Amino acid sequence: MTGNERARLGDELAEAAASPEQARRAATKPLRAPLLLSIVHCPAPDHPKVPE
């Protein structure tokens, strides 16, 4: 993630925060680094190799 995507992530983190202080801190965290890597994992529950 770069540029405006980092600010958008900060907005989403701030929305999920419990208090206004946590929201303020969460909104600025993604802006500290010039690049963020994100990983999305979506397991397929019906796949034969996925244990139940």
N, C-alpha and C positions, 0 to 999 in steps of 0.2 A: 504494500500500500504506500502510496506517495501522495503528496499534495493535499488536495481537498478531501481525499478519501480518509486521511488521518483525522481531520477535523470532524468528519461525519461519524467516524468511530467514536471519537470523544463525546459527541452529542448523545450517541446511543448509550455509552457507559454512564454518562451523567443522568440520563433518564432512569436508569436502573438503580441508581444510588439511593441509599436509605435517608440521607440527610442532605441539606443544602451544602454543607462543608464538604462532604464526601463527593457530592456532585461536581463541585468546583474543582476539586483535586483530580477526579476521574476524567473530566473534560480536557485537562491539559496534559495528561500522561502520554497519549499517542503523539503529541506534538514535539516531544523531546528528541526523538530520533528522526533522521531524514527518510528512513525506510523501515517499514514493518513487514514482517512475514506473517502470514496467517495460514493456518492448517484447518481444513474442514474434513471431518470423518463422518461418513454416512454408511454404517454397516448394513449389509443386505441380510436380514434375518432369515430369509428363505434359502440362503445359499447352503449347500450341503456341508461345507467346511466350517461354518459358524456354529460353535457349540450353543446349546440351549441353556 
